[in-house]
Amino acid sequence: MAQEQVTQDLLTTPLHALHVEVGAKMVPFAGYDMPVQYPLGVKKEHLHCRDAAGLFDVSHMGQLRLHGENAAKILESLVPVDIIDLPVGKQRYAFFTNEQGGIMDDLMVANLGDHLFVVVNAACKEQDITHIEAHLTDGVEMEVIQDRALLAIQGPKAAQVLARLAPEVADMLFMDVRTVNLLGADCIVSRSGYTGEDGYEISVPAEQAEALARKLTAEEEVEWIGLGARDSLRLECGLCLYGHDLDTTTTPVEASLLWGIQKVRRADGERAGGFPGADIILDQIETKAVSRKRVGLVGQTKAPVREGAVLFDADDNEIGVVTSGTAGPTAGKPVSMGYVKTEFMPVGTEVFAEVRGKKLAMTVEKMPFVPQRYYRG
């Protein structure tokens, strides 16, 4: 009865009944009842996605459309990212910043020609909608999409599987986005994902989501993948999880996300600044004056070092904290990411993580821990 009560209080995705049918273990996540793993188990799901193809239900994410000729200008005023020059048919990673230069959420922005299509994190969805709404002017309208699911098919065999339904997806490159007909449904398909592998994210009308999910998982290369393996896959490839590796107190410079701030928005660029916290962020880029940085960490023992483990130097001084950690099924060693004082940033530096009262040696290592395999043609 308690489980039923919990489920009643949580939101569900259009694929909820299907997850239950195929034996998923469901857990509360960002206000939704979500599949954490399937009968295959987290480690095998992880390895299957690296070897073949996995299907993820990410319908808990927020999907928005911004309409109006000034939509790109409005959105660009909220992020340190080049939105105005984003070509039609392309998608870009972005992050909302606050007046202190901290990250409010990270998001994906796609230019579909007559509007911008935006995907935000589930836990930040309501806050992000309010934030955008507060800045809408110049005839720009925001549409909150309530009637679409979001699927991700990821892995080295994802392209050949999806091309059976729509051959044109094989021609797409990493971060391309277009409208594609899949099983009679008009879907927004981007060649992107959160695993470091090649693959696609598919926004599909809710009433057609189950048919598409059944069709894809019926293919021999495809297995369902839950939140557990999604987390270990993204971490091995050095990708941040909002609320863990990024938050409102962390700037993009501290978070090692400088690659996400295009030259045009930097101090000497044509459209420099003009976003919340610009003075702080641009000053940090210029002076490199930050006290901590996000780094990759590899364990020298076999024990995984999880989020929250405090980091020390050889003299037992506290120098940082782990924000994500996993056993690293593909890396073959425990991998973590976290923040350390800048003097401990160099690759090869030895630090120590406190795990259940013991200090475990870790080495600062370059990310990603497993090579990213995005399809760039």
ABEGO torsion letter per residue (X at the ends): XAAAAAAAABBBBAAAAAAAAAGBBBBBBGGBBBBABBAAEAAAAAAAAAABBBBBBAAABBBBBBBEAAAAAAAAAABABBAAABBBGBBBBBBBBBAAGBBABBBBBBBAGABBBBBBBAAAAAAAAAAAAAABBGGBBBBBBAABBBBBBBEAAAAAAAAAABAAAAABBBGBBBBBBBGGBBBBBBBBEAAGBBEBBBBBBAAAAAAAAAAAAABAABBBBBAAAAAAAAAAAGBBBBGAABBAABBAAAAGAAAABBAAABAABABBEGBBGAAAAAAAAAAGBBABBBBBBBBABABBBBBGBBBBBAAGBBAEBBABBBAGAAAGBBBBBBBBBAAAABBGBBBBBBBGGBBBBBBBBBOBABBBABBAX
